[in-house]
Amino acid sequence: MHFLEYETWRLKENVDEAAYRQSIRNWFDYLKKNKENLFPEWVSAKYYQKTDREANPTGVFVMIFEYDSLEGHHAYKERRKNWDGPYAEYKKYDPYQEFFDLDTVTTEYLQPLETDVWTNFEKDL
């Protein structure tokens, strides 16, 4: 069963937002190029911003990492924990230290339920 990590953050004060946006794009490019070797357990990574009901941004950003399993999540985290080996290069692409207000970072976890009744209306058409 897939396992999801739900991470939120705010940006540091006075961050160059264009540089931040580019760093996110560079990070996704790096993931795609290195998925097989560095991120084999990852099913997806999706990026959002929180908004109010009228779609006004709240200043909170969200990344949802989807892993193939709980065991896959733990295996990845164990491999990457010291940022050594091939993950030393990956750290150069991670926008975390440069752009995130680390005091605002939260991480929660999700497990899918009742997936046999889920609906994706785009695919069901």
ABEGO torsion letter per residue (X at the ends): XBBBBBBBBBBBBGBBAAAAAAAAAAAAAAAAAAAAAAAAABABBBBBBBBBAAGBBAGBBBBBBBBABAAAAAAAAAAAAAGBEAAAAAAAABAAAAABBAAABBBBBBBBBGAAABBBAAAAX
